[in-house]
Amino acid sequence: MKKLEIKESITRERETMYTVVLTIFLSLQLKDLKLWLLIPFIVLLVLISLVIKRLINRNPRLIIDEIGIHDKRKQKVYKWGSIRDIEANFNSNSSFKLIIKCKNTIENIDLTNLNTSPKEINESVAFFSDKKIKTGNDKFKIEIERILKNDDSVVEIMMLFSKYKSHILWIGLPIFFGNVALSIYLQILLTFPYVFAIGFLMTGIILFAFLRLSEKRFKEKTEIQNLTEQEYKLISIKYELKLPENKNRAIIGYIAFGVFMIGVFIISYFAST
């Protein structure tokens, strides 16, 4: 087996969010709407430059071989002889860290922005050190294992759900706040009294469409397709992607949303007069 070289991800969801937020903030400072196209173009160039920089420098961030685990960022090598245990820790906040427990120290390596999977790491560690990644007292993983009945792909599935939740947060939040900010700005410029209210309603529709499309694509992944509908729902609840089914809550939610939108339209009308 060849050594495992783990590199930085070329694109990052956080950069996408920062790009959208920065574009909105700078655009709202402009009084001339003709310049709105210039700001996104400049920010997009910055984002492209970051991607190109990572494309040019494809040096591995982490290496697992017969010697041990090489952390290139810290310029450290954790040799197999000094490692007591290795843990892959997950939680509902979509974080994924590799914890290396040595004889005298405990090292944390953040794998969030690295192009890898738990399966690759597990196989490499097992091959080169004759060990397997353990989770110790990782209660969150134990709960997922109970849902999947100790399925062999539990770590891979957890990684997919973590990335999916991160994708929803880092793209969904800019969509929401960006459209709301744009609606407020247009309400100030235009005399039509319901610009903000319509913009807020469209924000909800766009966000709903984004969530449905994202979930549809997520369910097309092979590992997710192998889950039963019940397993998918239970894991989604654990990751706070869904709420437990409750018909009364759904009805109350729709009524509350309707009342809220009526209030938004009233506020939008008085704010423009």
N, C-alpha and C positions, 0 to 999 in steps of 0.2 A: 504493500500500500504506500502511495506517495504521501509526502507531508501535506498537511492542509494549510493553505495560505488564504487567509481571510482579509478581504480588502474593504475599503470604505464604499458605501453606497454612492452611486453617481448622483442620484436625485434624492432630495429629502423633503418630507412633507412640511416640516417646520419652516423651511425656507419659502415654500409656497405660501404659507400663511403670512409670514413676515412681508413677503412681496406684495400680497393683496392689501394688507393693512397699511403699509408704507405708501402704496399707490393712492389709496383712498385719502389718507391724511394729507399728502402733498397736493392732491387734486383739489381738495376742499379749501385749500389756501388760495387757489387761483380765482380771480374774478372773471377772467376771460375764458369762456368755455372752449374756445378754439385751441387753447393750450392743453386741454385735458388729454389729448392723444400723445402729447410730448412726454408727460410724466410717466405713463405706463411703459413707453418705449425705453426710457432711460433706466427705469427699475428693471425691466426685462433684460436689458444688456448686462446689468450687474449680476442677475441670476444666471444668465448664460455663461458669464465669465467664471463663476464659481463651479459650474458644471464642467466647463472645459478644463479648468485647473485640476479637477479630480480625474478627468479623463487622461490628461497628460501624465499625472503622477499616480500610477497604479501599483505603487509599492504596497506590499501587504501590511496590514495593521496588526495582525496576530498570526502566529505560525505555531502549529502543533506538529512535532516530529518526534524522532526517537530520543532526542535530548530532553525535551519537555515542552513547556508553553512559553513562547517568546512574545512579550508585549513590546512592540516596536515604539509605541508612543512614550512609554516610560523607560525604554531601553533596559528592560529587565528580562531575565530568563529564569523561569521557575522549573527547576529540574525535577524529574519524577521522584528521585530519591528524597527530596525535601518536602514533597506534597503529601499531606495526610488525607485530604479529602477534597472533592470538587463538587460544587453545587450549582445547579441552574435554577435561579429563583425567578418566579413569576408573581404577578399580582394583578388585580382587576384594573389597575391604572396603566396597563399596557407596557410596563417596564420589563426588561429582560437583562439580567446580569449574570455573569459568570463569576462565581466566588471561589477563589483558590485558597484553601486552608493549608498553610505551611506549618512547620514545626513551631515557629515563634511569631508568625504574623498571619493576618488574614487580608487578602488582596481582592478588590472588587474591580471587575472589568465590565464596562458598559458596552453591550453588544447592540444597542438600539440602532445605531447608524451603520452597522456593518452588514455586508452582503453575505449572510450565512444562515444556517438553520440549525436547530438543536440536534437534528438527526446527524448532520455532518460532524458536529463537534463530538457527539456521543460515540460515533463510530471511530473517529480518530483517537480519542482518549482511550477507548477500549482496546484498540489495536496496539498503540504505542506504549501504553502503560499497564495493560492487562487489568484495567479498572473500568468502571462505568460511572457516568455522571450521576450523582445522587442528589436528593433534594432535602435530606435531613428532616427538619420539622416544618417543611413548607406546607402549611395547613391549606393554603389556597389550592395547591396542586392535588392534595389528597382529596379535596372536595370534588375536583374535576374528575379524578380517577374513579370516585364512587359513581358519578353519573355515567361514565363510560365503561364501568365495570372492569377497571384495570386494563383498558385497551392499550395495545403496544404503541399506538400512535398518539398517545395522550399529549406528549411534549410538543409534537409537531402541530397538533390541533390548537394547543394553547398559544403557540407562536402565531398561528394564523389569526386567531381571534384578537390577539394583542395588536397585530399590525392593522387589522380591520378597524378596531376601535380608534387607534391612532389616526388612521386615514379619515374617519368620520369627524374626529375632533378638529384636526388641523386644517381641514378643508371646509367643514360645515360651519365652524365659528366665523371665519372671514366672510362666508356667503351671507350669514345672518347680519353681522354688524356692518358689513360693507353696504348691503342693500338698504338697511335702516338709515345709515349715515347719508347715503345718496338721496333717499326719500326726503329727509329733513332739509338737505341742501336745495333740492328742487322745489320744495314747498316754499322756501324763502324767496326763490327767484320768480316763481309763477303765481298767477293770481287765482287759478282754479283752486277751490277750497279743499278738495279731497285728494290732493297729490300724495301727501304723506300716508293717508289711510289706504289708498290704492297700492302705493309702494310697499306698505307693510303687509298687505294681503298677498301681493305678488311674492314677497320674500318668503312667506309661509309656503306658498305653492312650489316655489323653486327649491326650497329646502326639503320639502316632502318628496319631490321628484328625485332630488339628489340621493336621499336616503334609500328610496326604493330601488333606484338603479344600482347603487353601491351594494345593497344586500343581494340583489339578483346576481351580480357578478361574483360576489363572495361565495354564494351557494353553488356556483358552477365549478369551484375548485374540487378536485378529486377527493381530497380528504374530507371535505365538508359534505359532499354528496353521499358519502358512506355513513353519515350520521342519520339516525332516525329523527323524525320531526320533534319527538319529545326530548331527545338528547340535545338537539339544536336549541330548542326553547330554554331548557334548563341552563345550558352553558351561557346563552345570551343573557339570561337573568343574572348569573354570577358576574358577568362582565359589565353589568348595568347598561346593556344595550336594549333590553326589553324590560317591561314591568310584568309581574305575575298577572295572569288573565283574571279579569274582573269586569263583568258586564256593567255593573252599576258604576264603576269608575269610568268606563268608556263613555257611558251616557252623560254622566256629570261633566266629563272633560269636554265633550262636544258642546254642551249647553254653556259651559264657562267660556269656551272659545268664542261662541256666537255673541255672548254678552260683552266679552272683551272687545271684539271687533266693532260692535255698535258704539262702545265707548271711544274707540280710536277714531271712528268717523266723526263723532261729535266733537272731540278735542281738535281734530284736524280742521273742522269747519270754523270753530271759534278762534283757533290760532291764526287763521288767515284773514279774519275780519278786523 
